[in-house]
Structures are given as structure tokens and as C-alpha cells.
Amino acid sequence: MTEIFSSTVTNNMQGVFGELNVAIDQNVYEMQYSTNIRAKIMENYLTTTFKDELYNTPMSEFYNNYGAFVLKKFITGGRATAFYVGLYKQEATTAVKEKALDNEISGSFSFKNVGASADLSFGKNSSGSGSSTENGVTELSMAIETVGGSPAYPIFTIPQKLEDVNIDLSQWMASLTDKTTHSIVDIADEGLVPISEFILEKNMKDRIGLYMKGGNGLKPYYEEPQIILQCGKGSFWEPTVRCYAYLYTRNHEFITLSHEVVPDVDVWINTCLLYTSPSPRD
């Protein structure tokens, strides 16, 4: 919002903010998906670049580059989006302010079907309903952007006071009859698949899943892989020792390699070193 309106307006404690989307949905596209198809995608259709990035880029960087989801089902067409910012200086509940702004937004645009086409316009007098004086909202400004169709407003317009706005999008609406001008306007229900579904290794799937849930599990750098040996008694009187061998991966993960209860720690450690140390041929 601050990229469109000034920070003076957006940071005002009396500010009220609204958004209106007019979507013209035309087509729905869906990727056929099943466990069998997913297995075939992982085996045959992941690009060389994707796999190279997956295995040779720190997991946080991979996540930031590719995102959390794969698009499976989406809707194309056109969409007009309007952002609204105003002031509500009276003491009132949030519900009252929302209703007042909703009345203003409803009175700021007109959408009419005209035969086989439709007319869409924005401005204070587009429908004639609502007024800032009656609703308590003052200094209301708006900015608009269109997606799809002819490039009417490909980026948000400079904010204008609502009473000065007079935008006719009828030609933009008409241009949507040409399907080659359509863009993605929405993601359909169940239209996203977690990207981890296309990763074979469980530890990598788990790390991305942790990050998606808000955990700080992905660091932006690699670590030197290590074998970590850890031993200890459950109590002083136990004659045996519990010993663990972990692989600490370059992606900051601990993977258990061995868990044994042994009578002699030195023998166990020497055995672990025998199997984990490089041979002279290496």
C-alpha cells in the first residue's frame, strides 16, 4: 500500500483502507495430478537446472528462488483492482468504519451488462450511492490497475481524490474477447501443490515443510558435513553406555546413523571410525 500511497496517509491512525477487485473469469486450466503422475514428473520432467539448484544451493536460497508451491489449477481472464485510502475522524468501532468505507466503494464504480459486452467505470458519480459526508469517510483517494486485456493501466495509477476520478474501462472490457490477451487472475481451489511433493529426499522435504510452517529451519549457507559421536549413561549405576552416531549435513541437519547400547565405548568409537574414515585409496 505504501508503494502506491504516501507513508503520511498509510501511517495515519485515522486511516481506513479498502480494496475492490472486478474479475472477468474466462477459462480454467488444471494439471492432471495423481501419485502416479507425481512420480513420473519427479522421474522424467524435473529440469536439469531445477535439480542442480536443489542439490547445490542452500535450502533457504532454493526456497526463496522457487517458492513454496507448484501451480496446479488457475483461472485466466482480466481483473481490475482498485485501492482506496481515506480518513475516518469520528470515534467508531471497526465494524462501523468498514461499513462506511464499503458504502463509499460501492458508490465509486459501475458495472453494467450491455448486450453481449459490459461496461465498467470508476468515479464518484458512477452509481450515485453513498457520500463521504453521510458515511463519515473523508479525503478518500483511489488508484487502479488492470491485469489482462489491452494494457489500459498496467501499473497502479497515481492516486486521485475520488471526486476527481473518471475512468471508463469499457474498451478494456471489450478487449477481453481476445483470449490471447488473458492473464492469470486467480488461483482455483486446491490449485497449489507444495513444492516438497516433487522432492524425493525426506530430509529435504521436512526442511521445506518446517520453513513453510514458520520455523526458522533454513540457513542461507552450507556447513562442513561432520560425523558426530555421542555417548552417555542413563544413570551412574548402568554397566552399559548408550552411544549415537550422527551425520551433520551441509544443510544443518542431524541424521541418526547408529544407536547402540555397548559395554565398551572405546571399541564402539574405533569401530565407527573404521567405517566412517576415508580409505587410503580415497
ZAGU-100305 format. One line per field, with one value per residue (C-alpha): x, y, z. Coordinates in pm, whole numbers, plus 50000, padded with zeros to 5 digits. Last residue first. Example, Ala and Ser with C-alpha at 12.3 -4.5 7.8 and 13.67 -1.06 7.14 Angstrom:
xx = c(51367,51230) $
yy = c(49894,49550) $
zz = c(50714,50780) $
//
This chain:
xx = c(54041,54260,54392,54033,53833,53711,53346,53360,53683,53590,53267,53451,53707,53422,53248,53569,53641,53288,53293,52975,52755,52394,52364,52217,52364,52333,52098,52063,52127,52054,52237,52208,52575,52479,52556,52564,52501,52646,52486,52608,52424,52665,52642,52701,52421,52477,52561,52239,52129,52493,52646,52792,52796,52977,52935,53023,53060,52949,53101,52810,52629,52478,52148,52004,51672,51490,51349,51005,50710,50513,50657,51010,50937,50788,51099,51318,51095,51100,51480,51509,51266,51462,51240,51137,50827,50581,50813,50692,50360,50071,49851,49519,49312,49052,49145,49425,49318,49367,49622,49641,49425,49526,49537,49176,49052,48704,48895,48943,48580,48640,48940,48727,48461,48714,48597,48783,48657,48823,48821,48558,48757,49070,49343,49625,49871,49760,49869,50064,49934,49652,49485,49720,49460,49319,49493,49563,49428,49542,49358,49432,49189,49155,48906,48969,48676,48481,48195,47932,47690,47956,48163,47867,47697,47517,47542,47649,47947,47923,48228,48435,48514,48370,48292,48071,47983,47951,47698,47414,47524,47592,47662,47933,47953,48212,48263,47932,48005,48347,48194,47937,48213,48408,48117,48061,48427,48427,48120,48268,48597,48409,48366,48513,48500,48796,48757,49023,49063,49256,49115,49283,49124,49190,49066,49098,49107,49086,49264,49191,49441,49497,49823,50068,50366,50414,50665,50875,51138,51406,51335,51311,51636,51808,51680,51792,52149,52209,52379,52123,51804,51973,52114,51778,51597,51859,51843,51469,51226,51021,51121,51149,50993,50715,50656,50618,50374,50172,50139,50052,49787,49761,49615,49724,49428,49334,49017,48898,48711,48694,48634,48746,48645,48855,48794,49030,48986,49182,49077,49322,49262,49594,49774,50056,49906,49850,50191,50350,50229,50000,50102,50419,50282,50000) $
yy = c(45788,45480,45516,45464,45758,45732,45643,45265,45239,45549,45383,45067,45272,45453,45127,44972,45282,45293,44939,44780,44900,45014,45117,45391,45439,45669,45929,46229,46573,46850,47178,47170,47065,46753,46654,46274,46130,45832,45752,45562,45442,45304,44981,44897,45134,45256,45618,45661,45683,45663,45868,45855,46093,46054,46329,46267,46600,46788,47139,47382,47544,47893,48080,47892,47709,47598,47921,47768,47949,47649,47685,47667,47338,47189,47295,47115,46806,46768,46798,46529,46305,46307,46272,46632,46689,46692,46944,47202,47203,47172,47473,47490,47328,47599,47795,48050,48385,48638,48464,48672,48700,48899,48593,48528,48822,48894,49060,49369,49464,49505,49729,49936,49975,50073,50432,50619,50948,51019,51376,51315,51010,51210,51073,50824,50795,50494,50143,49966,49801,50058,50009,49742,49561,49257,49108,49282,49629,49873,50145,50411,50570,50865,50939,51265,51196,50892,50974,50789,51075,51332,51087,51001,50676,50577,50770,50477,50613,50961,50937,50765,50426,50266,49920,49850,49500,49315,49077,49321,49592,49439,49709,49757,50096,50217,50456,50417,50064,50180,50456,50222,49974,50254,50327,49957,49906,50210,50085,49736,49881,50063,50440,50766,51012,51103,50841,50915,50772,50521,50308,50050,49947,49623,49543,49180,49000,48638,48329,48092,47853,47490,47312,47590,47449,47579,47705,47940,47868,48129,48188,47813,47742,48019,47873,47524,47624,47557,47253,46973,47166,47410,47126,46950,47261,47333,46978,47011,46795,46609,46243,46088,46356,46414,46040,46002,46295,46139,45813,45991,46184,46513,46639,47000,47235,47534,47736,47986,48317,48488,48864,48981,49311,49352,49625,49708,49918,50119,50348,50595,50756,50627,50782,50555,50497,50868,51001,50693,50819,50598,50346,50183,50243,50000) $
zz = c(49862,49812,50165,50292,50418,50780,50852,50887,51087,51287,51398,51504,51696,51872,51963,52099,52304,52446,52585,52720,52432,52384,52021,51806,51459,51159,51308,51075,51221,50973,50911,50529,50498,50688,51048,51031,51373,51563,51898,52201,52510,52769,52967,53333,53448,53804,53714,53519,53152,53060,52781,52434,52135,51805,51543,51178,51004,50693,50658,50678,50388,50385,50391,50691,50677,50991,51126,51161,51010,50891,50540,50683,50858,50541,50347,50599,50603,50224,50227,50495,50307,49982,49673,49611,49398,49690,49862,49610,49795,49545,49472,49288,49561,49494,49183,49172,49030,48751,48530,48214,47903,47594,47366,47464,47257,47397,47681,47462,47520,47894,47824,47588,47857,48124,48172,48445,48588,48923,49057,49329,49442,49510,49290,49347,49055,48856,48950,48678,48360,48336,47996,47861,47646,47821,48122,48452,48528,48797,48988,49248,49491,49728,50004,50190,50423,50539,50778,50578,50510,50429,50225,50009,49916,49600,49272,49059,48866,49017,49240,48972,48825,48512,48382,48080,47963,47633,47474,47525,47767,48108,48363,48626,48795,49041,49332,49515,49629,49747,49958,50109,50191,50359,50592,50662,50748,50977,51162,51202,51331,51604,51598,51724,51436,51217,50944,50685,50335,50129,49847,49624,49293,49109,48758,48654,48321,48207,48330,48618,48777,48872,48952,49039,49230,49583,49839,49631,49367,49437,49808,49875,49690,49886,50214,50109,50034,49662,49512,49537,49461,49222,49011,49019,48896,48630,48493,48459,48652,48392,48386,48731,48950,48696,48663,49041,49051,48769,48963,49287,49096,48908,48584,48552,48550,48341,48400,48141,48124,48460,48446,48787,48947,49259,49516,49801,50113,50367,50651,50807,51145,51283,50983,50868,50521,50459,50561,50401,50064,49857,49592,49729,50080,50000) $
//
